[in-house]
Amino acid sequence: MYNEIKLEKGMYNLSEKSFTSALEELDPSSAYIGTELESLDAFERQLKRYNIKVCGTECDRVEKFFNSTETAVLFPEYVKRCILKGFDNTVLSSVTAVKTVCESGQYLGCIMNDTNEYTTTTQTNSLPVSVVKEGTTAVVLEKFGRLINASYEAVRKQRLDVFGVMLRSIGVKLANAILTKAMDTLINDAESISVSSLTYANLAELYGSFDCFDMTTVIANPSIASKIAAMEQLSDSKTNADGRMILPFGSELIKTSAVDENTIIGIDKNFALEFITSSGLVLETDKLIDRQLDQITVSISCGFRKITPDAVNIITISTN
């Protein structure tokens, strides 16, 4: 079935459908369960159809995508996937509890008043109340993006795996720029522990400041993270599958320059932050298909909202 699909530019411009979604409708992955193609999605099956190798010792060059008008249609999706792979494999995905797609440039979420104590209730008394209502302040989504200048002649002989690494690095840097906005959202109005200099006891105090929630994650500037890693109490600490240090009380230590040197953020990543976006990563496709690579634009409109204030606490290090 995948060998019979007609690839066209218009597949990128279908309302509320990505290119891969359009392909999946024409060539459902469910039809390949139990076959050697089961592990591939619809886009990857098209790469196999046209024998385009994007990695490995026999990796093709960029110009392989432009052997025909149909294979050229696949190139924007390849570029997008490379950038997304870098974007998704960052701190941003490690600190987000939920991702919300919003159809407009503003998002008005709901808030919960949950201050009433959770206690036993006698038969004649009313139950304690938690009130969920619409928020009064909208999150205005901001646009983050990058303009990439790369002529076709400059990249046509470049191996796809090397070109893919370059694109992934753009995704990483784009996500890190967005991460600064996420950290500002977490810090705003958070309960703070003030210290004059950082000690292990301060980290333990931050851990103890969480009541109902757990401190799953500690986020710090690289210079502060290095000081934490050098603490004697952490000499026997282990790392997780991502190579990040696990503190003695079970929290993952994440380092990022999106946090300043005077702040350490503790969160329960399952409850703290909502990532809001009006769309996925937006890429200008027509120019790529027509080999007009001089200006590749990639962008995303997004914002953040703190869902549960009790799931965030911080340490503020005094500079005096």
LINTAKA-V600360 format. One line per field, one symbol per residue. ss: DSSP state (2 for helix, 1 for strand, 0 for the rest). phi: phi as a letter, one per 40 degrees, with the letter a starting at -180 (. if undefined). psi: psi as a letter, one per 30 degrees, with the letter a starting at -180 (. if undefined). Layout:
# LINTAKA-V600360
ss = ???
phi = ???
psi = ???
This chain:
# LINTAKA-V600360
ss = 02220000222200000022222222002222000000000222222220000000000012222200222222222222222222220022222001111000011001111000000000000000001111000011011111110002222000122222222222222222222222222220001111100002222222220000000011110222222220022200011000001100000111100000001111100000111110000110222220000001111111111100222111111000
phi = .ccbcccbdcccbccfbcccccccccaccccbcgbccdccccccccccdcfcbcagcbdcbdcccbcacccccccdcccccccccccccbddccbccabbcbcbcbbbccbbcbccccbcbcccbccdbbbbaccbbccccbcbaabbcacdccbdccccccccccccccccccccccddcccccccdgccbbcbcacbcccccccdcccbcbbccabbacdcccccccccdcbcbcbbcccgccbcdcgcccbbaccbccbbbbbbcccbcbbcbacaccbbccdccccgccdbcbbaabaabaccbdccbabbbcccc
psi = efffkjklefffgkkgkleeeeeeefikfffgkglfgefkaeeeeeeeeghjjfllfgkllefefgflfeffffeeeeeeeeeeeeefhleeffgkekkkkkfafkkjlllkjhfkkjllklffllkkkkkklklfkkkkklkklkkkjjlefffegkkeeeeeeeeeeeeeeeeeeeeeeeeeeeekgkkkjklelkleeeeeeeeffkdflljfkkklkeeeeeeeffkefgfgkllafggkkjlfggkkjkkkffklfgkkkkljfffekkkkkflakkkjeeeeeggigejjkklkklllkkejefgkllkkjkf.
